[in-house]
Amino acid sequence: MDVPFENPQFEIKVLDDRIYDWGLPAYQTDLSAGIDLFACVEAPVELQPQAAAVLIPSGIAIQMNHPNIAAFLLARSGLGHKKGLVLGQGVGTIDADYTNQIFISAWLRTAPGGDPIIIMPGDRIAQLVFVPILRPTFEVVETFSASTNRGGGFGSTGVSQAAPDAHDLSPGGGRA
């Protein structure tokens, strides 16, 4: 497969020597979008459902130093869906000029009273995805030069191909 651009090379600093035993963060398949990050904790960490998020060290720092690239820290899809382990802030943004250790805000989204999850040292609990960033400049105007404003706002385009309001997802709304 031809890649239409050259992948940049970034510097990585290993801050926890156990990573050398576990393996440097890497893409798990040839077409993986992100690299998995390890939980560099000293002992098992128990997360309770709906409790406060816990910052888990990743054991690495990365220097991107590129104005048109950032990294997004994301939940691993299987852990999020099957176990409820997600990020406390949804998505973590790692700016190109951030060079300190990357921390993972781990949160268990399952219902109160559900089973806790145990994070073990070396567990791969999040993924880091590198994304292109556009950095537009702005011109202050009184009126936009061209408008495609469709009006409406939150929810104005609906959720179904059916007639508007025919597929209302609110309690008691629309058809079942």
Secondary structure, DSSP 8 states (H G I E B T S, - for coil): ---SS-----EEEE-STHHHHH----BSSTT-SEEEEE---SS-EEE-TT---EEEE-SEEEE---TTEEEEEEE-HHIIIII-EEETTSSEEE-TT--S--EEEEEE-S-TTS--EEE-TT-EEEEEEEEE---------SS-SS-------TTTT-SSSSSTTTT--STT-S--
